[in-house]
Amino acid sequence: MSIDAATVKQVATLARLRVTPEEVDLYVGQLSRILTLMEALNRLPTDAVEPMSHAVAMAIAEREDVVVHGNQRAALLACAPETEQGHFRVPKMIE
């Protein structure tokens, strides 16, 4: 499959990119080569290949969900410039 200059210009417009005519010619060649390689990959037999989430077989590191630092509401609110009824008080942003 090959890409033409009109397609490159359309994609550049959609991506809000400014491209020069020289860049259009360069991208036509590069994108055409990429699509050719993708077509070659699509022709490979992958029926016997199991899906995988990572290239290296790894066990997921798991740890117990334990609370390390308990309720520190008072300490955190002490750092706030203003508080109200146990919450941070911030200026109104929307009118």
C-alpha positions in Angstrom: 0.0 0.0 0.0 1.3 3.5 -0.7 0.4 6.9 0.6 -0.1 9.8 -1.7 0.6 13.5 -1.1 -3.1 14.3 -0.6 -3.4 11.8 2.2 -0.3 13.2 3.9 -1.7 16.8 3.6 -5.1 15.6 5.0 -3.5 13.9 8.0 -1.3 16.9 8.6 -4.4 19.1 8.5 -6.3 16.9 11.0 -3.2 16.9 13.3 -2.9 20.6 12.9 0.6 20.4 11.6 2.2 22.7 9.1 4.2 20.8 6.5 6.3 22.1 3.7 6.2 20.5 0.2 9.6 18.9 0.8 8.3 17.4 4.1 5.2 16.1 2.2 7.5 14.2 -0.2 9.6 12.8 2.6 6.5 11.7 4.6 4.9 10.0 1.5 8.0 7.8 1.2 8.3 7.1 4.9 4.6 6.3 5.5 4.5 4.1 2.4 7.5 2.1 3.7 5.8 1.7 7.1 2.6 0.5 5.6 4.5 -2.0 3.4 6.2 -3.4 6.5 2.9 -3.6 8.3 1.4 -5.6 5.4 4.4 -8.0 5.6 3.8 -8.5 9.3 0.1 -9.1 8.7 1.0 -11.9 6.3 2.9 -13.8 9.0 1.2 -16.9 10.5 0.3 -16.1 14.1 -2.5 -18.6 14.7 -0.3 -20.7 17.1 1.0 -17.7 19.0 -0.6 -17.1 22.4 -1.5 -13.5 23.2 0.8 -11.9 25.8 0.8 -8.7 27.8 4.6 -8.4 28.0 7.6 -9.6 26.0 9.2 -11.1 29.1 7.3 -13.6 31.3 7.0 -11.9 34.7 5.1 -12.5 37.8 3.1 -9.6 39.1 4.6 -8.4 42.4 1.8 -8.4 45.0 1.8 -7.0 48.5 -0.7 -6.9 51.2 -2.9 -3.8 51.3 -2.0 -2.4 54.7 -2.6 1.1 56.0 0.8 2.5 56.9 0.0 6.0 57.9 -3.4 6.2 59.6 -5.8 9.1 59.9 -3.7 12.3 59.7 -6.6 14.7 59.0 -5.6 17.1 61.8 -2.0 17.2 60.8 -2.8 17.8 57.1 -5.5 20.4 57.9 -3.0 22.2 60.1 -0.9 23.0 57.0 -3.9 24.6 55.2 -4.3 28.4 55.1 -8.0 28.1 55.8 -10.2 25.2 56.9 -13.9 24.8 57.5 -15.7 21.9 59.3 -12.8 19.6 58.8 -12.2 20.4 55.1 -9.9 22.6 53.1 -11.4 26.0 52.4 -10.5 27.4 49.0 -11.6 30.5 47.2 -14.6 30.3 44.8 -13.4 29.9 41.3 -16.6 29.9 39.3 -19.1 32.7 39.4 
